[in-house]
Amino acid sequence: MRGVRDFFFRYGTPLTAGLFIVSAVSGVALYFGWSPGLFHEMHEVLSLVLLLPFVLHLWRNWRPFLNYFRHAAMPIALVASLAAAAVFAYGASASGRGGGNPAMALVAAAQQAPLETLAPVLKLDSAAAVKRLDDAGFGPVAPTDTLAAIAARSGHSPFELIGSLTAPAPAPGG
């Protein structure tokens, strides 16, 4: 057990520093819109991974950390940080934006549209969309059904339905 503890103590702070740099660079890139496809998942996943070495770093430096609370700087900094977060959260909720991925908002809206309305966006007519979903085993499907309703009725994910609708058309006779 001593070896595990030594490993955590040895690598907690260096991993915290390294992952913080990755998180900071990817966060700045996302803020300025630089290659979001490259940085988005990296930022989300590695920022979560950063939590483990952060906890290890905190564990390793617990007594010095507690010393910060002897002065007003730590409580003031924590309150200021929470206040800043609250301003952003309130702004997002008051505007109705709520944050989040705009592509997922588009997918959520598409799931609520009748198939006959959604099909032309996918370069299909409603009959072809109905046929694709019926053939894929999601039926029976009507042109007035929404993807959400079809998914709930068939017990499948709406993303499976979207996959069937956006897949390349089957070859004639195949």
Buried (B, 14 or more C-beta within 10 A) or exposed (E): EEEEEEEBBEBBBEBBEBBBEBBEBBEEBBEEEEEBEEBBEBBEEBBEBBEBBBEBBEEBBEEEEEEEEEEEEBEEEEEEEEEEEEEEEEEEEEEEEEEEEEEEEEBEEBBEBBBBBBBEEBEBEBEBBBBBBEEBEBBEBEBEBBBBBBBEEBEBEBEBBBEBBEEEEEEEEE
